């Protein structure tokens, strides 16, 4: 229980609001938790816990809120930390501050050392008001250099998931492309912003990027440059093309731009599918005798040529000639 103070005195919180102190309780950290009522009645005429500067410094320095040794509920401690960090971003005496590859500052919550000599840090942003309280893995400059030096992202020996590695790789590629923009043109004349470059042993690079002509919705794809198209035209067999490109992409280029060859297959485009029914097997007219036509004389005169042809599998020309003979 809180003890009631003998005389009513005033105290100021971190926002400069004056409070009348009615209750107080000492803590093991050298400061007291004060309870009172604000003088200007901005917080209503009710007792509230006062966030003093000493309490703010202690709460901001906590790595884990569950470790707080205060006679206050965890939700109040969480509100206090959120409030004092928004007003005093520098009140972080017990937490390390690092920068990522984009220059943003992060508070390190936990860290893990790797075999490569650098650390993987888990932290939360310093001045991002939309993501405060959320924790992310920080892409530092050491991690970016390590990932950029790998031929394949799956070869990374790091204690993180593969999806996180792919996210880091894309973030660094986008950052590198903005700092060092490289714009190339494909065989159709479209401009692309290069995001990633993969060297080949044929004297040219395979480049991936997004189209500048399509705007924000442009997706990342392999750029069909003139050097790449020239190699595919000279390649006798596309199945043996030594390129970091899937066979499906090569086949799509072959049908779309008429480049490259595939053994055993023609370059003619496939026939489009239609909803027309397949041609039926008609009865040859010489196999039908005059007696057969005489037996179906009533149907021939009553039905239309198309209907008679459909029912008895006879060509329309033969039906029309027989109808003229009846007349």
Secondary structure, DSSP 8 states (H G I E B T S, - for coil): --EEEEEEEEEE-TTS-EEEEEEEEE-TTS-EEEEEEETT-TT-SS-EE---HHHHHHHHT-S-GGG--SSS-HHHHHHHHHHHHHH-TT--TTS-EEE-TTS-EEEEEEEEE-TTS-EEEEEEESS-SSSTT--EE---HHHHHHHHT-SSGGG---SS-HHHHHHHHHHHHHHHHHHS--EEE-TT--EEEEEEEEE-TTSSEEEEEEESSSGGG--EEE---HHHHHHHHH-S-GGG--SSS-HHHHHHHHHHH--S--TT--SS------S---------GGGS-HHHHHHTHHHHHHS-HHHHHHHHT--HHHHHHHHHHH-
